[in-house]
């Protein structure tokens, strides 16, 4: 496999630095002049550089990126959410969930909104953009096609929330690792506060006077008026695919270039009259089973952290407790007569034992002082002298020799404290959960459950997790992490082993197929294997398309025991 690129070659004579992934671009052009091709080329270059890309596609023209230019081979491994070519259906209420999947799993994705109405698209996009902006921290590029639909100059009432989210994403997203490319054929109606935030302007052919004039707002903040006149004058006559790339601040360039042809299938091409529309015969495969596990993992984590879900769980448990109380019979109280000593005898015993109690207290105090002394140190002589007996007291002190012998003994080791109200005894499930996070550090709920040998949705695991949170033994947040109090309650724990012993450690809770796959990849390290090669090398000779095999691959990826890039899998380096 080739090494990731550090230059994004969008034209034969122009390469952008890899930092472009977190910068903001605006691609302006009339229909048919090459704006979508330019954006696809940027996406192809970023994926080749190992950077995730998310495409917002309101018209359903980006799905061809999964096939090569001829439509006969694999393209790029984008997961398509929604639309006619969906890997995963898309609902207008799933904005936050889809953002979480993209952030947690770092997958390239096309969000095809073409089946949504305009209002439904806005209802999906507002929470999606907000979630992406607030949670993301690693490099990610978002391409927004027909950006004026989501950030219009004149937003309707139900679009104000989305407009605010788009302004935050474009204006401040770079600080959170997010770069943005805005594509529009109507720059005159794209909100000026969004357009003017673009660091790089890529202008292709335009003829509309209002659209050409819209560039002036960007020029006022970024560029020279004289240069702008020359650029605007040439726009109506620019050939298809020819673009001005203008970055006065970041790259300090103004160059007219011919954008290279895309390497993937052009599903946005308009067929000519009488011409049959070409349909790709092959598209890059997507591991749907693994994707399903990734989405399930994200859903479980979202449920665990959702206050509404937690309140519902509290109500459910409260109702169950009331039912259990109603079914529990009232305790039977038995009266037992216990003989009691007469008061006169009690008084006589108290009088006899009082002097003994005082002497015992003094001996206990002396022992405490002796135990606190350093090894070899003798107690002060005063503690070894015979005490003058009191009238009526027949008990005498220990002589000097006894004191010296007592002082020479080393301090007894302190016994380990028993659990108190602050450090309650742990159940088996609670101890297993704390042991996993103490050894491996913060993990998602699903990863903790699998490593501890439980189902993430099972009652035993969920109840143990709730108990640990209530006791303050795990931190609040997206990841499960032990607190200091939790580590203290757990006590000493062996660190994770290394090498073959670590493989054996992780294999204990794995199903047969996952164990065999892991063994194959450990043997192949540092080599990378395709799915077919892995299946062929397993002891049971699994079918690479079988459900059991694909589910096992997905589980290993979920546990970070293996990684898969562009169809090749390799075992985690910590296991070898």
BABABA-630774 format. One record per residue (C-alpha): x, y, z; residue number from 1. Coordinates in steps of 0.1 Angstrom, whole numbers, padded with zeros to 4 digits. Layout:
PT  east north    up   n
PT     X     Y     Z NUM
...
This chain:
PT  east north    up   n
PT  0000  0000  0000   1
PT  0012  0035 -0009   2
PT  0020  0060  0019   3
PT -0005  0088  0025   4
PT  0000  0119  0004   5
PT  0011  0152  0018   6
PT  0002  0173 -0013   7
PT -0034  0175 -0027   8
PT -0028  0176 -0065   9
PT -0060  0192 -0078  10
PT -0044  0204 -0110  11
PT -0013  0193 -0130  12
PT  0004  0226 -0120  13
PT -0012  0232 -0085  14
PT -0009  0212 -0053  15
PT -0025  0222 -0020  16
PT -0008  0214  0013  17
PT -0024  0187  0035  18
PT -0035  0215  0059  19
PT -0062  0222  0034  20
PT -0082  0195  0051  21
PT -0090  0220  0080  22
PT -0093  0251  0058  23
PT -0124  0267  0043  24
PT -0130  0268  0005  25
PT -0158  0283 -0016  26
PT -0163  0268 -0051  27
PT -0184  0292 -0073  28
PT -0196  0284 -0108  29
PT -0227  0282 -0130  30
PT -0242  0248 -0138  31
PT -0221  0226 -0160  32
PT -0188  0245 -0155  33
PT -0171  0219 -0133  34
PT -0178  0229 -0097  35
PT -0189  0194 -0086  36
PT -0159  0178 -0105  37
PT -0136  0202 -0086  38
PT -0151  0192 -0052  39
PT -0149  0155 -0061  40
PT -0112  0159 -0070  41
PT -0105  0176 -0036  42
PT -0123  0147 -0019  43
PT -0103  0121 -0038  44
PT -0071  0138 -0029  45
PT -0080  0140  0008  46
PT -0091  0104  0010  47
PT -0058  0094 -0006  48
PT -0041  0114  0021  49
PT -0059  0093  0048  50
PT -0083  0121  0058  51
PT -0120  0115  0064  52
PT -0145  0135  0042  53
PT -0182  0140  0047  54
PT -0203  0152  0018  55
PT -0237  0169  0022  56
PT -0255  0160 -0010  57
PT -0290  0175 -0013  58
PT -0295  0165 -0050  59
PT -0283  0129 -0050  60
PT -0253  0131 -0074  61
PT -0223  0120 -0053  62
PT -0230  0082 -0051  63
PT -0207  0075 -0081  64
PT -0177  0082 -0060  65
PT -0179  0045 -0049  66
PT -0170  0033 -0085  67
PT -0141  0041 -0108  68
PT -0143  0065 -0137  69
PT -0154  0037 -0161  70
PT -0179  0022 -0137  71
PT -0162 -0012 -0139  72
PT -0140 -0012 -0107  73
PT -0139  0000 -0071  74
PT -0140  0036 -0063  75
PT -0136  0051 -0028  76
PT -0151  0035  0003  77
PT -0177  0061  0011  78
PT -0207  0050  0032  79
PT -0238  0063  0016  80
PT -0266  0074  0040  81
PT -0300  0079  0023  82
PT -0310  0083 -0013  83
PT -0315  0057 -0041  84
PT -0281  0041 -0035  85
PT -0281  0040  0003  86
PT -0260  0016  0023  87
PT -0280  0028  0053  88
PT -0314  0045  0052  89
PT -0316  0081  0065  90
PT -0343  0096  0086  91
PT -0347  0133  0092  92
PT -0346  0128  0130  93
PT -0312  0110  0128  94
PT -0289  0141  0125  95
PT -0272  0137  0159  96
PT -0268  0099  0156  97
PT -0252  0101  0121  98
PT -0228  0128  0134  99
PT -0218  0106  0163 100
PT -0212  0076  0140 101
PT -0189  0097  0117 102
PT -0170  0112  0147 103
PT -0166  0079  0165 104
PT -0158  0057  0136 105
PT -0140  0082  0113 106
PT -0157  0069  0082 107
PT -0159  0088  0049 108
PT -0196  0094  0041 109
PT -0221  0108  0016 110
PT -0253  0121  0032 111
PT -0278  0119  0004 112
PT -0308  0142  0013 113
PT -0324  0141 -0021 114
PT -0355  0122 -0008 115
PT -0361  0149  0019 116
PT -0382  0180  0015 117
PT -0365  0213  0020 118
PT -0379  0216  0056 119
PT -0370  0180  0064 120
PT -0334  0186  0051 121
PT -0332  0216  0075 122
PT -0345  0195  0104 123
PT -0318  0169  0097 124
PT -0290  0193  0091 125
PT -0293  0216  0121 126
PT -0287  0190  0148 127
PT -0261  0172  0125 128
PT -0240  0203  0121 129
PT -0243  0213  0157 130
PT -0233  0179  0169 131
PT -0204  0177  0145 132
PT -0192  0212  0156 133
PT -0194  0205  0193 134
PT -0180  0170  0194 135
PT -0154  0167  0167 136
PT -0117  0173  0175 137
PT -0097  0154  0148 138
PT -0091  0165  0112 139
PT -0123  0162  0091 140
PT -0134  0179  0059 141
PT -0171  0187  0052 142
PT -0182  0193  0016 143
PT -0216  0211  0014 144
PT -0231  0210 -0021 145
PT -0257  0236 -0029 146
PT -0246  0254  0002 147
PT -0270  0283 -0004 148
PT -0299  0259  0005 149
PT -0285  0256  0040 150
PT -0271  0291  0045 151
PT -0293  0314  0025 152
PT -0290  0352  0026 153
PT -0326  0353  0036 154
PT -0334  0324  0059 155
PT -0369  0314  0068 156
PT -0379  0310  0104 157
PT -0374  0273  0105 158
PT -0339  0278  0089 159
PT -0324  0302  0114 160
PT -0311  0275  0137 161
PT -0294  0258  0107 162
PT -0279  0292  0095 163
PT -0264  0298  0129 164
PT -0249  0263  0130 165
PT -0234  0268  0095 166
PT -0219  0301  0106 167
PT -0203  0284  0136 168
PT -0190  0255  0114 169
PT -0174  0278  0088 170
PT -0162  0306  0111 171
PT -0149  0285  0140 172
PT -0147  0249  0128 173
PT -0110  0250  0121 174
PT -0103  0252  0159 175
PT -0122  0219  0162 176
PT -0104  0202  0133 177
PT -0131  0208  0108 178
PT -0125  0222  0073 179
PT -0154  0231  0050 180
PT -0159  0234  0012 181
PT -0190  0254  0001 182
PT -0203  0247 -0034 183
PT -0229  0270 -0050 184
PT -0241  0280 -0084 185
PT -0258  0310 -0068 186
PT -0233  0329 -0048 187
PT -0256  0359 -0048 188
PT -0280  0341 -0024 189
PT -0254  0324 -0002 190
PT -0252  0343  0031 191
PT -0224  0368  0030 192
PT -0213  0360  0066 193
PT -0207  0324  0055 194
PT -0192  0332  0020 195
PT -0167  0358  0034 196
PT -0152  0332  0058 197
PT -0138  0312  0030 198
PT -0100  0312  0031 199
PT -0097  0301 -0006 200
PT -0120  0311 -0034 201
PT -0122  0288 -0064 202
PT -0141  0305 -0092 203
PT -0151  0288 -0124 204
PT -0173  0300 -0153 205
PT -0201  0324 -0142 206
PT -0222  0348 -0163 207
PT -0249  0361 -0140 208
PT -0241  0398 -0131 209
PT -0254  0394 -0095 210
PT -0234  0362 -0090 211
PT -0202  0377 -0103 212
PT -0208  0408 -0082 213
PT -0212  0386 -0051 214
PT -0175  0380 -0052 215
PT -0170  0417 -0042 216
PT -0180  0409 -0006 217
PT -0152  0383 -0004 218
PT -0127  0406 -0021 219
PT -0134  0434  0004 220
PT -0121  0412  0033 221
PT -0094  0392  0015 222
PT -0080  0405 -0018 223
PT -0070  0434 -0040 224
PT -0096  0454 -0060 225
PT -0075  0456 -0091 226
PT -0069  0418 -0091 227
PT -0107  0413 -0086 228
PT -0115  0433 -0117 229
PT -0093  0411 -0139 230
PT -0108  0379 -0124 231
PT -0144  0390 -0127 232
PT -0139  0401 -0163 233
PT -0127  0367 -0173 234
PT -0153  0346 -0156 235
PT -0180  0346 -0183 236
PT -0155  0332 -0209 237
PT -0137  0305 -0188 238
PT -0138  0270 -0204 239
PT -0153  0241 -0185 240
PT -0130  0230 -0157 241
PT -0108  0261 -0158 242
PT -0107  0279 -0124 243
PT -0092  0308 -0106 244
PT -0077  0296 -0073 245
PT -0074  0326 -0051 246
PT -0059  0327 -0016 247
PT -0043  0360 -0007 248
PT -0038  0352  0029 249
PT -0031  0316  0035 250
PT -0013  0305  0002 251
PT -0006  0339 -0012 252
PT -0016  0328 -0047 253
PT -0039  0338 -0076 254
PT -0036  0312 -0103 255
PT -0057  0301 -0133 256
PT -0055  0263 -0136 257
PT -0072  0234 -0153 258
PT -0087  0212 -0126 259
PT -0078  0175 -0133 260
PT -0104  0150 -0143 261
PT -0119  0129 -0115 262
PT -0108  0093 -0110 263
PT -0143  0082 -0098 264
PT -0176  0078 -0117 265
PT -0193  0110 -0127 266
PT -0229  0103 -0114 267
PT -0237  0140 -0118 268
PT -0233  0140 -0156 269
PT -0264  0150 -0175 270
PT -0271  0125 -0204 271
PT -0274  0140 -0238 272
PT -0306  0135 -0258 273
PT -0307  0100 -0273 274
PT -0278  0089 -0251 275
PT -0283  0060 -0227 276
PT -0274  0067 -0191 277
PT -0244  0047 -0180 278
PT -0248  0028 -0147 279
PT -0217  0015 -0129 280
PT -0213 -0022 -0129 281
PT -0192 -0023 -0097 282
PT -0188 -0002 -0066 283
PT -0165 -0004 -0036 284
PT -0179 -0030 -0011 285
PT -0189 -0018  0023 286
PT -0188 -0042  0053 287
PT -0225 -0037  0063 288
PT -0222 -0061  0093 289
PT -0193 -0041  0108 290
PT -0210 -0008  0100 291
PT -0241 -0021  0118 292
PT -0220 -0029  0149 293
PT -0204  0005  0147 294
PT -0238  0022  0146 295
PT -0251  0000  0174 296
PT -0221  0010  0195 297
PT -0228  0046  0189 298
PT -0265  0042  0197 299
PT -0257  0024  0230 300
PT -0233  0051  0240 301
PT -0259  0078  0232 302
PT -0285  0060  0252 303
PT -0262  0057  0282 304
PT -0255  0095  0281 305
PT -0290  0107  0272 306
PT -0308  0123  0302 307
PT -0342  0114  0288 308
PT -0332  0077  0285 309
PT -0317  0077  0320 310
PT -0349  0092  0334 311
PT -0370  0065  0317 312
PT -0347  0039  0331 313
PT -0350  0053  0366 314
PT -0388  0052  0363 315
PT -0387  0016  0351 316
PT -0365  0006  0380 317
PT -0387  0025  0405 318
PT -0418  0007  0393 319
PT -0400 -0026  0395 320
PT -0390 -0019  0430 321
PT -0426 -0010  0440 322
PT -0438 -0042  0425 323
PT -0411 -0062  0444 324
PT -0421 -0045  0477 325
PT -0457 -0053  0471 326
PT -0449 -0090  0466 327
PT -0426 -0092  0496 328
PT -0445 -0105  0527 329
PT -0444 -0085  0559 330
PT -0416 -0098  0583 331
PT -0428 -0119  0612 332
PT -0417 -0105  0646 333
PT -0410 -0131  0673 334
PT -0408 -0120  0710 335
PT -0380 -0137  0730 336
PT -0377 -0133  0768 337
PT -0340 -0129  0778 338
PT -0331 -0134  0815 339
PT -0315 -0103  0831 340
PT -0291 -0101  0861 341
PT -0304 -0084  0892 342
PT -0294 -0048  0896 343
PT -0274 -0055  0928 344
PT -0251 -0080  0911 345
PT -0245 -0057  0881 346
PT -0234 -0029  0905 347
PT -0210 -0053  0923 348
PT -0194 -0064  0890 349
PT -0191 -0028  0878 350
PT -0173 -0019  0910 351
PT -0148 -0048  0907 352
PT -0141 -0043  0870 353
PT -0137 -0005  0870 354
PT -0100 -0006  0882 355
PT -0092 -0033  0857 356
PT -0107 -0013  0829 357
PT -0086  0017  0837 358
PT -0054 -0004  0839 359
PT -0063 -0020  0805 360
PT -0067  0015  0790 361
PT -0032  0025  0802 362
PT -0016 -0007  0788 363
PT -0033 -0001  0754 364
PT -0020  0035  0753 365
PT  0015  0023  0762 366
PT  0014 -0003  0734 367
PT  0003  0023  0709 368
PT  0033  0045  0718 369
PT  0057  0016  0716 370
PT  0044  0005  0682 371
PT  0049  0040  0669 372
PT  0086  0041  0677 373
PT  0113  0033  0650 374
PT  0128 -0002  0650 375
PT  0154 -0007  0678 376
PT  0142  0023  0698 377
PT  0133  0016  0735 378
PT  0105  0032  0753 379
PT  0112  0059  0779 380
PT  0122  0044  0813 381
PT  0092  0059  0830 382
PT  0069  0034  0813 383
PT  0089  0005  0827 384
PT  0089  0016  0864 385
PT  0067 -0002  0889 386
PT  0036  0018  0897 387
PT  0027  0026  0933 388
PT -0004  0005  0941 389
PT -0035  0024  0950 390
PT -0054  0016  0981 391
PT -0076 -0014  0974 392
PT -0060 -0020  0941 393
PT -0041 -0053  0938 394
PT -0031 -0050  0901 395
PT  0006 -0041  0896 396
PT  0024 -0027  0865 397
PT  0047 -0047  0843 398
PT  0084 -0045  0854 399
PT  0112 -0028  0835 400
PT  0124 -0060  0817 401
PT  0090 -0065  0803 402
PT  0088 -0030  0790 403
PT  0122 -0033  0772 404
PT  0112 -0065  0756 405
PT  0079 -0051  0745 406
PT  0096 -0020  0730 407
PT  0120 -0040  0710 408
PT  0092 -0057  0690 409
PT  0086 -0042  0655 410
PT  0053 -0026  0648 411
PT  0026 -0050  0637 412
PT  0015 -0046  0601 413
PT -0018 -0029  0596 414
PT -0046 -0052  0584 415
PT -0063 -0043  0552 416
PT -0095 -0023  0560 417
PT -0128 -0039  0554 418
PT -0153 -0022  0531 419
PT -0170  0007  0548 420
PT -0199  0029  0537 421
PT -0174  0048  0515 422
PT -0159  0017  0499 423
PT -0187 -0008  0494 424
PT -0181 -0044  0484 425
PT -0181 -0049  0446 426
PT -0202 -0074  0428 427
PT -0186 -0097  0402 428
PT -0199 -0075  0373 429
PT -0188 -0043  0389 430
PT -0153 -0057  0396 431
PT -0150 -0070  0360 432
PT -0159 -0035  0346 433
PT -0135 -0017  0369 434
PT -0107 -0042  0361 435
PT -0111 -0036  0324 436
PT -0109  0002  0326 437
PT -0082  0001  0352 438
PT -0061 -0020  0328 439
PT -0070 -0004  0295 440
PT -0080  0031  0303 441
PT -0111  0050  0292 442
PT -0133  0029  0268 443
PT -0167  0030  0251 444
PT -0195  0011  0268 445
PT -0196 -0016  0241 446
PT -0158 -0022  0243 447
PT -0160 -0025  0281 448
PT -0189 -0049  0279 449
PT -0172 -0071  0253 450
PT -0139 -0072  0272 451
PT -0156 -0079  0305 452
PT -0176 -0108  0289 453
PT -0211 -0092  0290 454
PT -0237 -0079  0266 455
PT -0238 -0041  0264 456
PT -0276 -0042  0264 457
PT -0279 -0068  0291 458
PT -0295 -0061  0325 459
PT -0266 -0074  0345 460
PT -0241 -0051  0328 461
PT -0264 -0021  0328 462
PT -0273 -0025  0364 463
PT -0236 -0028  0374 464
PT -0227  0003  0354 465
PT -0255  0022  0371 466
PT -0243  0011  0405 467
PT -0207  0022  0398 468
PT -0219  0056  0386 469
PT -0241  0060  0417 470
PT -0212  0051  0440 471
PT -0189  0076  0422 472
PT -0166  0048  0410 473
PT -0167  0058  0373 474
PT -0165  0092  0356 475
PT -0195  0107  0339 476
PT -0191  0112  0301 477
PT -0190  0095  0268 478
PT -0162  0071  0279 479
PT -0162  0047  0309 480
PT -0132  0057  0331 481
PT -0125  0047  0367 482
PT -0124  0074  0394 483
PT -0098  0074  0422 484
PT -0125  0061  0445 485
PT -0132  0033  0420 486
PT -0096  0023  0418 487
PT -0094  0024  0456 488
PT -0124  0001  0459 489
PT -0110 -0023  0433 490
PT -0077 -0026  0450 491
PT -0045 -0038  0433 492
PT -0049 -0051  0397 493
PT -0024 -0068  0375 494
PT -0014 -0048  0345 495
PT -0022 -0060  0310 496
PT  0003 -0086  0297 497
PT  0022 -0081  0265 498
PT  0028 -0100  0233 499
PT  0013 -0135  0230 500
PT  0000 -0133  0266 501
PT -0020 -0102  0256 502
PT -0035 -0120  0226 503
PT -0045 -0148  0249 504
PT -0060 -0123  0274 505
PT -0082 -0107  0247 506
PT -0092 -0141  0232 507
PT -0109 -0153  0263 508
PT -0142 -0136  0256 509
PT -0140 -0139  0217 510
PT -0162 -0163  0197 511
PT -0144 -0190  0177 512
PT -0143 -0171  0144 513
PT -0129 -0139  0159 514
PT -0102 -0160  0177 515
PT -0091 -0176  0144 516
PT -0091 -0143  0125 517
PT -0070 -0127  0153 518
PT -0045 -0156  0152 519
PT -0042 -0153  0114 520
PT -0034 -0116  0115 521
PT -0010 -0120  0144 522
PT  0009 -0146  0124 523
PT  0009 -0123  0093 524
PT  0022 -0092  0112 525
PT  0035 -0068  0101 526
PT  0019 -0078  0068 527
PT -0016 -0067  0058 528
PT -0042 -0092  0044 529
PT -0073 -0088  0024 530
PT -0106 -0103  0036 531
PT -0103 -0132  0012 532
PT -0068 -0140  0024 533
PT -0078 -0139  0060 534
PT -0108 -0162  0055 535
PT -0086 -0187  0035 536
PT -0060 -0189  0063 537
PT -0085 -0196  0091 538
PT -0085 -0231  0105 539
PT -0122 -0234  0098 540
PT -0119 -0220  0062 541
PT -0147 -0194  0067 542
PT -0164 -0179  0037 543
PT -0154 -0142  0035 544
PT -0190 -0132  0027 545
PT -0205 -0153  0055 546
PT -0224 -0135  0083 547
PT -0203 -0152  0111 548
PT -0170 -0142  0095 549
PT -0181 -0106  0088 550
PT -0195 -0102  0123 551
PT -0163 -0115  0138 552
PT -0143 -0090  0117 553
PT -0166 -0062  0129 554
PT -0162 -0072  0166 555
PT -0124 -0072  0163 556
PT -0125 -0037  0147 557
PT -0148 -0025  0174 558
PT -0123 -0036  0201 559
PT -0094 -0019  0182 560
PT -0077 -0053  0180 561
PT -0074 -0049  0142 562
PT -0077 -0020  0117 563
PT -0089 -0021  0081 564
PT -0079  0005  0055 565
PT -0088  0003  0018 566
PT -0097 -0034  0021 567
PT -0065 -0045  0039 568
PT -0065 -0055  0076 569
PT -0036 -0056  0101 570
PT -0034 -0066  0138 571
PT -0029 -0039  0164 572
PT  0008 -0034  0171 573
PT  0004 -0038  0208 574
PT -0005 -0075  0204 575
PT  0029 -0085  0187 576
